[in-house]
Amino acid sequence: MTRVLILGANGEISKAAINSFLENTSYTLRLFLRDANRLPDYASDRIRVREGDATNYEDVYNAMDDVDIVLASLSGDLDKEAVTIVKAMQEKRVKRLIFVTSLGIYNEVPGKFGEWVEQHTREYAPVYKKAADIIENSGLDYTIFRPAWLTDTNEIDYEITQKDEAFKGTEVSRKSVAAVAVNIAKNPALHLKENIGINKPNTDFDKPRWK
């Protein structure tokens, strides 16, 4: 039985991933977050919940027991969280990591939308880039996600770009990002040691349509 640890389990991408894992796999889910009271009632015997702080090594280390795959969809001090996650995974000998960052951390978004992204991510982009660097140099079997601007659209529709390619599109649904994570969990060799942009095709606008 595959066991997936989801760090930042109350985040919107995480909640979409939880639903997708429950619907499309038989995997056991370990949900990690600061306050378990914030979680919906998933009414599933495949879920275990642990409270903790993703910057606290002991909390993360203890959450890694009997885990096969880690999905980290966090925010805030992402570089500190990356250090903690890498150290705990190395100590527990857990190898497969899916780590969510942000588009724009490499100035890879072209055109008017790139200018818009730079304006709206400049406060946290350096921290997210540092976190991505930590993951890439960790020796873990990672995949780094750089999703486009996120929507709650009920669809799975996406395309992938690599780190050395110009980013495409302006938006993508959280459900699509979750689908990529579930596909990787099913096939851990998929996007192995890749740093990928995720966007909805044919959304090449100057900014997200609702902004």
C-alpha positions as a Markdown table, in Angstrom:
| # | Residue | x | y | z |
|---|---|---|---|---|
| 1 | Met | 0.0 | 0.0 | 0.0 |
| 2 | Thr | 1.5 | 3.3 | -1.1 |
| 3 | Arg | 1.5 | 6.0 | 1.6 |
| 4 | Val | 1.6 | 9.7 | 0.7 |
| 5 | Leu | 2.4 | 12.5 | 3.1 |
| 6 | Ile | 0.8 | 15.8 | 2.2 |
| 7 | Leu | 2.5 | 18.8 | 3.9 |
| 8 | Gly | 0.3 | 21.9 | 4.0 |
| 9 | Ala | -2.8 | 19.7 | 3.8 |
| 10 | Asn | -5.2 | 22.6 | 4.2 |
| 11 | Gly | -3.9 | 24.4 | 1.1 |
| 12 | Glu | -6.2 | 24.6 | -1.9 |
| 13 | Ile | -3.8 | 22.5 | -4.1 |
| 14 | Ser | -3.5 | 20.0 | -1.3 |
| 15 | Lys | -7.2 | 19.7 | -0.9 |
| 16 | Ala | -7.7 | 19.1 | -4.6 |
| 17 | Ala | -4.9 | 16.5 | -4.4 |
| 18 | Ile | -6.6 | 14.8 | -1.4 |
| 19 | Asn | -9.8 | 14.5 | -3.3 |
| 20 | Ser | -8.1 | 13.1 | -6.4 |
| 21 | Phe | -6.1 | 10.6 | -4.4 |
| 22 | Leu | -9.3 | 9.4 | -2.7 |
| 23 | Glu | -11.2 | 9.1 | -6.0 |
| 24 | Asn | -8.4 | 7.7 | -8.2 |
| 25 | Thr | -6.2 | 5.6 | -6.0 |
| 26 | Ser | -6.3 | 3.2 | -3.0 |
| 27 | Tyr | -3.3 | 5.0 | -1.3 |
| 28 | Thr | -3.2 | 5.9 | 2.4 |
| 29 | Leu | -2.9 | 9.7 | 3.0 |
| 30 | Arg | -1.0 | 11.3 | 5.9 |
| 31 | Leu | -2.2 | 14.9 | 6.2 |
| 32 | Phe | 0.2 | 17.4 | 7.9 |
| 33 | Leu | -0.9 | 20.9 | 8.9 |
| 34 | Arg | -0.8 | 23.3 | 11.8 |
| 35 | Asp | -4.4 | 23.0 | 12.9 |
| 36 | Ala | -6.4 | 19.9 | 12.1 |
| 37 | Asn | -9.6 | 21.6 | 12.9 |
| 38 | Arg | -9.3 | 23.5 | 9.6 |
| 39 | Leu | -9.6 | 20.3 | 7.5 |
| 40 | Pro | -12.9 | 19.2 | 6.0 |
| 41 | Asp | -14.4 | 15.9 | 7.1 |
| 42 | Tyr | -13.1 | 13.5 | 4.5 |
| 43 | Ala | -14.9 | 10.5 | 6.1 |
| 44 | Ser | -12.2 | 8.1 | 4.9 |
| 45 | Asp | -10.4 | 5.4 | 6.9 |
| 46 | Arg | -7.4 | 5.9 | 4.5 |
| 47 | Ile | -6.6 | 9.3 | 6.1 |
| 48 | Arg | -4.4 | 10.0 | 9.1 |
| 49 | Val | -3.9 | 13.6 | 10.4 |
| 50 | Arg | -0.9 | 15.0 | 12.2 |
| 51 | Glu | -0.5 | 18.6 | 13.4 |
| 52 | Gly | 2.8 | 20.3 | 13.1 |
| 53 | Asp | 5.0 | 23.1 | 11.8 |
| 54 | Ala | 6.8 | 22.5 | 8.5 |
| 55 | Thr | 9.7 | 24.6 | 9.6 |
| 56 | Asn | 10.1 | 22.4 | 12.7 |
| 57 | Tyr | 12.5 | 19.5 | 12.0 |
| 58 | Glu | 11.1 | 17.2 | 14.8 |
| 59 | Asp | 7.5 | 17.7 | 13.6 |
| 60 | Val | 8.4 | 16.9 | 10.0 |
| 61 | Tyr | 10.8 | 14.1 | 10.9 |
| 62 | Asn | 8.1 | 12.3 | 12.9 |
| 63 | Ala | 5.6 | 12.7 | 10.1 |
| 64 | Met | 7.9 | 10.8 | 7.7 |
| 65 | Asp | 7.3 | 7.4 | 9.4 |
| 66 | Asp | 6.3 | 4.7 | 6.9 |
| 67 | Val | 5.9 | 7.2 | 4.0 |
| 68 | Asp | 6.6 | 6.5 | 0.3 |
| 69 | Ile | 6.0 | 9.8 | -1.3 |
| 70 | Val | 5.9 | 13.4 | -0.1 |
| 71 | Leu | 3.8 | 16.2 | -1.6 |
| 72 | Ala | 4.7 | 19.6 | -0.2 |
| 73 | Ser | 2.3 | 22.5 | -1.1 |
| 74 | Leu | 3.3 | 25.2 | 1.4 |
| 75 | Ser | 3.8 | 28.9 | 1.6 |
| 76 | Gly | 5.6 | 31.5 | 3.7 |
| 77 | Asp | 9.2 | 30.6 | 4.7 |
| 78 | Leu | 9.5 | 28.1 | 1.8 |
| 79 | Asp | 13.3 | 28.0 | 2.0 |
| 80 | Lys | 13.3 | 27.1 | 5.7 |
| 81 | Glu | 10.6 | 24.5 | 5.0 |
| 82 | Ala | 12.6 | 23.1 | 2.1 |
| 83 | Val | 15.7 | 22.6 | 4.4 |
| 84 | Thr | 13.6 | 20.9 | 7.0 |
| 85 | Ile | 11.8 | 18.6 | 4.5 |
| 86 | Val | 15.1 | 17.6 | 2.8 |
| 87 | Lys | 16.8 | 16.8 | 6.1 |
| 88 | Ala | 13.9 | 14.8 | 7.4 |
| 89 | Met | 13.5 | 12.8 | 4.1 |
| 90 | Gln | 17.2 | 12.1 | 4.0 |
| 91 | Glu | 17.2 | 10.8 | 7.6 |
| 92 | Lys | 14.1 | 8.7 | 7.1 |
| 93 | Arg | 15.4 | 7.5 | 3.7 |
| 94 | Val | 12.2 | 8.7 | 1.9 |
| 95 | Lys | 13.2 | 9.6 | -1.7 |
| 96 | Arg | 10.2 | 10.8 | -3.8 |
| 97 | Leu | 9.2 | 14.4 | -3.4 |
| 98 | Ile | 6.7 | 16.6 | -5.2 |
| 99 | Phe | 7.4 | 20.3 | -4.2 |
| 100 | Val | 5.2 | 23.2 | -5.3 |
| 101 | Thr | 6.7 | 26.6 | -5.8 |
| 102 | Ser | 5.6 | 29.4 | -8.2 |
| 103 | Leu | 5.9 | 30.5 | -11.7 |
| 104 | Gly | 8.2 | 33.4 | -12.4 |
| 105 | Ile | 11.1 | 32.4 | -10.0 |
| 106 | Tyr | 13.5 | 32.2 | -13.0 |
| 107 | Asn | 12.1 | 35.1 | -14.9 |
| 108 | Glu | 10.9 | 32.5 | -17.4 |
| 109 | Val | 7.5 | 34.1 | -18.1 |
| 110 | Pro | 7.6 | 36.1 | -21.3 |
| 111 | Gly | 5.8 | 39.2 | -22.5 |
| 112 | Lys | 3.3 | 41.3 | -20.7 |
| 113 | Phe | 2.2 | 38.5 | -18.5 |
| 114 | Gly | 5.8 | 38.1 | -17.4 |
| 115 | Glu | 5.9 | 41.8 | -16.3 |
| 116 | Trp | 2.6 | 41.3 | -14.5 |
| 117 | Val | 4.0 | 38.2 | -12.7 |
| 118 | Glu | 7.1 | 40.0 | -11.7 |
| 119 | Gln | 5.1 | 42.8 | -10.1 |
| 120 | His | 2.9 | 40.3 | -8.2 |
| 121 | Thr | 5.5 | 37.9 | -7.0 |
| 122 | Arg | 8.6 | 40.0 | -6.3 |
| 123 | Glu | 8.1 | 39.8 | -2.5 |
| 124 | Tyr | 8.3 | 36.1 | -2.3 |
| 125 | Ala | 9.9 | 34.9 | -5.6 |
| 126 | Pro | 13.5 | 35.0 | -4.3 |
| 127 | Val | 12.5 | 32.8 | -1.3 |
| 128 | Tyr | 10.7 | 30.4 | -3.6 |
| 129 | Lys | 13.7 | 30.2 | -5.9 |
| 130 | Lys | 16.0 | 29.5 | -3.0 |
| 131 | Ala | 13.7 | 26.7 | -1.9 |
| 132 | Ala | 13.7 | 25.2 | -5.4 |
| 133 | Asp | 17.6 | 25.4 | -5.4 |
| 134 | Ile | 17.6 | 23.5 | -2.1 |
| 135 | Ile | 15.4 | 20.8 | -3.5 |
| 136 | Glu | 17.4 | 20.5 | -6.8 |
| 137 | Asn | 20.6 | 20.0 | -4.8 |
| 138 | Ser | 19.2 | 17.6 | -2.2 |
| 139 | Gly | 19.9 | 14.3 | -3.9 |
| 140 | Leu | 16.2 | 13.4 | -3.6 |
| 141 | Asp | 14.0 | 12.1 | -6.4 |
| 142 | Tyr | 12.2 | 15.4 | -6.8 |
| 143 | Thr | 9.7 | 17.1 | -9.1 |
| 144 | Ile | 9.3 | 20.8 | -8.7 |
| 145 | Phe | 6.0 | 22.4 | -9.8 |
| 146 | Arg | 5.7 | 26.0 | -11.0 |
| 147 | Pro | 2.0 | 26.3 | -11.7 |
| 148 | Ala | 0.4 | 29.2 | -13.5 |
| 149 | Trp | -2.0 | 31.5 | -11.8 |
| 150 | Leu | -4.4 | 29.2 | -10.1 |
| 151 | Thr | -8.2 | 28.8 | -10.6 |
| 152 | Asp | -10.9 | 26.8 | -9.0 |
| 153 | Thr | -12.3 | 25.7 | -12.4 |
| 154 | Asn | -13.6 | 22.1 | -12.3 |
| 155 | Glu | -11.4 | 20.7 | -15.1 |
| 156 | Ile | -8.2 | 18.8 | -15.8 |
| 157 | Asp | -6.5 | 20.6 | -18.7 |
| 158 | Tyr | -2.8 | 21.3 | -18.7 |
| 159 | Glu | 0.5 | 21.3 | -20.5 |
| 160 | Ile | 4.0 | 21.1 | -19.2 |
| 161 | Thr | 7.1 | 23.2 | -19.8 |
| 162 | Gln | 10.6 | 22.5 | -18.6 |
| 163 | Lys | 12.9 | 24.8 | -16.6 |
| 164 | Asp | 14.9 | 25.9 | -19.6 |
| 165 | Glu | 11.7 | 26.7 | -21.7 |
| 166 | Ala | 9.6 | 29.8 | -21.8 |
| 167 | Phe | 6.6 | 29.5 | -19.6 |
| 168 | Lys | 3.3 | 29.2 | -21.5 |
| 169 | Gly | -0.2 | 30.4 | -20.6 |
| 170 | Thr | -1.5 | 32.5 | -17.7 |
| 171 | Glu | -3.7 | 30.1 | -15.7 |
| 172 | Val | -4.3 | 26.5 | -14.6 |
| 173 | Ser | -6.8 | 24.9 | -12.4 |
| 174 | Arg | -5.9 | 23.5 | -9.0 |
| 175 | Lys | -7.5 | 20.3 | -10.0 |
| 176 | Ser | -5.1 | 20.0 | -12.9 |
| 177 | Val | -2.1 | 20.6 | -10.7 |
| 178 | Ala | -3.4 | 17.9 | -8.3 |
| 179 | Ala | -3.8 | 15.5 | -11.3 |
| 180 | Val | -0.2 | 15.9 | -12.1 |
| 181 | Ala | 0.8 | 15.1 | -8.5 |
| 182 | Val | -1.4 | 12.0 | -8.5 |
| 183 | Asn | 0.0 | 10.8 | -11.8 |
| 184 | Ile | 3.5 | 11.1 | -10.4 |
| 185 | Ala | 2.5 | 9.2 | -7.3 |
| 186 | Lys | 1.2 | 6.4 | -9.5 |
| 187 | Asn | 4.3 | 6.5 | -11.7 |
| 188 | Pro | 7.2 | 7.8 | -9.7 |
| 189 | Ala | 9.5 | 7.9 | -12.7 |
| 190 | Leu | 7.3 | 10.5 | -14.3 |
| 191 | His | 9.0 | 13.9 | -14.4 |
| 192 | Leu | 11.8 | 12.6 | -12.2 |
| 193 | Lys | 14.3 | 15.3 | -11.3 |
| 194 | Glu | 12.4 | 17.8 | -13.4 |
| 195 | Asn | 11.4 | 21.4 | -12.6 |
| 196 | Ile | 8.1 | 21.9 | -14.5 |
| 197 | Gly | 5.8 | 24.7 | -15.4 |
| 198 | Ile | 2.1 | 23.7 | -15.5 |
| 199 | Asn | -0.5 | 25.8 | -17.4 |
| 200 | Lys | -3.7 | 25.5 | -19.2 |
| 201 | Pro | -3.2 | 25.5 | -23.0 |
| 202 | Asn | -4.4 | 28.4 | -25.1 |
| 203 | Thr | -4.4 | 30.9 | -22.2 |
| 204 | Asp | -1.8 | 33.3 | -23.5 |
| 205 | Phe | -3.1 | 36.5 | -22.1 |
| 206 | Asp | -1.5 | 39.7 | -20.7 |
| 207 | Lys | -2.7 | 38.8 | -17.2 |
| 208 | Pro | -5.1 | 36.3 | -15.7 |
| 209 | Arg | -8.6 | 36.9 | -17.1 |
| 210 | Trp | -10.2 | 37.7 | -13.7 |
| 211 | Lys | -7.5 | 40.3 | -12.7 |
